[in-house]
Amino acid sequence: MHADTRPIEDFDLMAVSGVEEAVTCAHDPLEALSSDVILAHLRRLLMVEPGRASSRGLKLHVALGIHPRAIPPDHGRVLEELPGLLKNPSVVAVGEIGLDSGSEIEKRVFVEQLQMADELGFPVIVHTPRTGKPEVTPRIVDLIGENIDEDRAVVEHVNMDVLPDLIETECILGLTVQPEKLTPSEAVDILREYGTERFVLNSDMSSAPSDPLSVPRTVHRMRMEGFGRREIRRVSRENIKDILKI
């Protein structure tokens, strides 16, 4: 999930629904006019959001990085400061990073962060685009394989357009249950076809239309359709905890 600047009531809903822990990732909250904007965003994730979540009974872990839609002109400054920010004990991954349009600047920033994560021993949470996904995702997978072990990458916003290729990798695959991405029913259809060993459910909450109950709704649908407790725990909890070591 992304939690930055979300209403405090969203944390309430998640906690009441049975969610005990969540991960918030760097994203693109404002136009990336300068490194100051992005660094302020990353510091808020570290210094404000875990406390807001904790006040509602939710433990919040943090992933930090430069989202491909939030690359400022002076992005080098963010990359210089990022290793220091990653030392915070709340940080469990580098992310969201990745490609959106697939531009050269996105590729350079993505590769630098993959190499940083590899050097520092962090897993990565990787964005795939809303549009052009079938064209851009193979390039994302290639860059992951060239710079970090695939089994240390969570590739997010996966759908049926790219699943046949991604299932052949060793990456963990994120099913984003969010309006305009996947419905709970569509996520369950994927899990029924491909199994639960390689997938994680997430809500990707952000300034875009989001549902803080999307993961609990999907878990409920899995129960109704006969998935076992172990399968449900695997995609809602265990797979992501294993890769993030939390």
ABEGO torsion letter per residue (X at the ends): XBABGBBAAAAAAAAAAGBABBBBBBBBABBBABAAAAAAAAAAAAAAAAAAAAAAGBBBBBBBEBBAAABBAAAAAAAAAAAAAAABAABABBOBBEBAAGBAAAAAAAAAAAAAAAAAGBBBBBBBBABGAAAAAAAAAAAAAAABBAAABBBBGBBAAAAAAAAABABBBBBBBBBGBBBAAAAAAAAAAAEAAABBBBAGBBABBBBAAAAAAAAAAAAAAGBBAAAAAAAAAAAAAAAAGX
